[in-house]
Amino acid sequence: MSRTTRPSTRTRSGPRDRIDVSFMYAVHDAFQRDLDRLIAMAEAGDVPAAALRAGWDRFSTFLHVHHTAEDTHLWPILKDRVADTAVLEQMEAEHNALDGLLEGVDAAIKSSSPAEVLAARAAELAQGLTAHCDHEEELALPLVQKLMTKKEWDAFGAEQRSKLGTSGAASFFPWLLDGAEDETRRKVLGIVPPPVRLLYRAVWRPRYERAPRWQTPASA
């Protein structure tokens, strides 16, 4: 069972003339899924070295890109448009707190710590990230939808794409949709250009599934 189960009923888009934050929900869900898998693998003592390092590099890279883009392309814009900046300061503070939790997991992986140590640190990170995603969805995304323009929201997405590059996108999309619900998969693939959909189905997903990655143990 998932250790960081998230609400199944969330508002995934606003009115038609406002920003659709569905992609943000999909990214949050993928982060939660990855940590659930890491915890389950560690608790089962089933953490192959190649998969462990590949999965951690992928997870930490995508989280860093995502949070950096929020810090540069979301929170500063919103701070100029709200009277009370407490929510945005909370988002920034939670990002800083998560950095310490990420360092704890990173240290456990690099030092080949016992599986129980890795599981404990991954659980701490999962708890912190779950709380942050919940706060962001409940408090910050309504501000995004209310106060930002579509052009500004698109710039937030473009910033992440530029940081990932083509090679990063080839890993990001199959990672994002790994185990995703059909509705989420349709939504995400409906947003991206047709060439990306073709590459995802024909090249990126098959290659991703052949490579070392985190998977929930069969007994979990």
N, C-alpha and C positions, 0 to 999 in steps of 0.2 A: 504494500500500500504506500502511496506517496506520503512522504513525511512533510511536505510543504504544500499540501493541497490548497488550491486557490478557489475562490468563488466561481461557480459554473455559470452564474447569471450576472453578466456585466454589460453595461451599455457600451457597445463597441463602435458606435458612430453617433455623431450629432445630427442636427438638421442638414438637409441636403446642401445648404449654402454655407455650412461650417466645415471645419476640419474633421476628417475621418481619422480617428486614432487607432484603427484596427491593427495597423502594423506594429504599433507600440505594444499592444496587448500580446501579439504573437511573439515579439522579442522577449517580453517579460516571462511568458510561459516557457519559452525555450531555455532561459536561464534557470528557472525553477526545475525543469525536467532534468537538466544536466546535473544539478546538485543532488537531486533525488537519486540519480543513477550512481553518482560517485559515492554517496553514503552507502547505498545498497551493496555496491561492489566491495567497499572497504569492510563493511560488517560481515560480508560473506567470505572475506579473505580471498576474493577473486579480482585482483587488480594487476593484470599483466602490465609490465613496465612500459612497453611501447604504446599501448592504448592509454595508460595513465598520463604519460607525458604529452601525447598528441592531443588528448581530450582537454588537458589543462591549458595547453598553449592556445587552443582554439577558444575555449571558454573565456580565459582571461583577456585575450586580445579583443574579442567581440564586446566584452563588458567595458573594457577601457575605452574603446572607440565610442560606444554608446553613451557612456557617462561624460566623456570629454565633450562630445557634441552637445549634450544637454547643458553643460557648464558654459559653453561658448555661444550657443545658438538659441537656447530657450530662456534660461533664468535671467540673463542680462536684459533681454527684451521685455520680459514681463515685469521686472523690477521697476522699469521706467513707466509702467502703466497701472500699477496698483498703489493704493494708499498705504496698505499694510503689507510689508514684505516678509512677514514672519514665515509664511509657508515656503517661500523661495529660500530663505535662510535655512529652514529645516531641511530642504532638499540638498543643499550644499553641505550641511553638517553631516547628513547621513552618508553622502558620498565619501566624505573624509573618514568617517567611522568604518565604512566598508573597506577602505584601503588597508587598514590594519588587519581586518579579518582575512582579506585576500593574501596578505603577507604571511599569515599563519599557515594557510593551506599550502602556499608556495614553498615555505620552509619545510613543511612536513614531506612534500613530494621530493624536493631536492636532496633532503637528508635521508631519504628512504626510511622514514619513521615507521614504527609498527602500524599495522592496519587500524588498530583501535585508536591510535593518536590521530591518524588521518581522518577517520570517521568522525571523531569528536570535533575536530577543527572544521571539517566540511559542514557538520551540523550547525555549528555556530555561525558560519557564513550563510548557510541556507536560512536560518532564523532571521538574521539581519537583513538579508536581501529580500526575503518575503515581506517583512515589515515595511521596508523601503518601497517596494513595488506597490504594496497596498496603499501607502500614504500618497505616493505619486498619482495613482489612479483616482483616488478619492478626492485629493486636494489640489493637485497641480494640473492634471489634464483638463479639468473644467475651466481653469484659467486660460490654458492654451486655446481651447475651443472658443472661449468668449472674447479673448483679447488679441490673439494673433491672427495675421492674415494667412491665406493659403500660400502666398509667395514665401512668407517667412517660414512656414512649416515645411515647404518643399526645400528650402535652403538647409534646414536641419537634416533632412534626409540626404541631400546632396553632399553635405559635409561628411557624413558617415561613408557614403559610397566612394568619395575621393580618398578617404583614409584607407579603405579596404583595397581599392584598385580591382582590376579584373581578376587577378589570382585570388584575392580575398573573397570576391563575390562567388567564385566557383566553389568555395567551401562554405560560405555563409548561407546561401539559400538551401542547400540540402540539410545543413545543420539546423536551420530555423524550422524546417518542415518535418524534421525527423520525429515521427510519432504524433504529428499534429492531427487534430480533428479534420474531417473532410471539409467542414465549413471554413476553417482557418486556411487550409491549403487552397481552396478555391478563391478565397478573398485575396490572399497574397499573390497568387499567380495571375489573378485578374488585374492587379495593380501594375505589375511589371510589363515591359514591352514584350511583344511576341518572340523576338530572338532570345530573350532571357528564358522564357518558358521552354523554348525548344532546347536550349543548352542544358537547362536544368533536367529535363526528362531524358535526353539522349546521352549526355556526357557527365554532367556534374553529379547527379544523384547516384548513378552506377559506380562512379569512381569513389565517391564518399563512402558508399556501403562496402566497398572492397578494402578500404583503408582502416587502420587501427582507430577505434573510437570507443566511447563509453557506451555500455549497454547494460540494461538491468539483468542481473543474474537470473537464470531460469527458476531458481528456488526462492527468489525474493518475492 
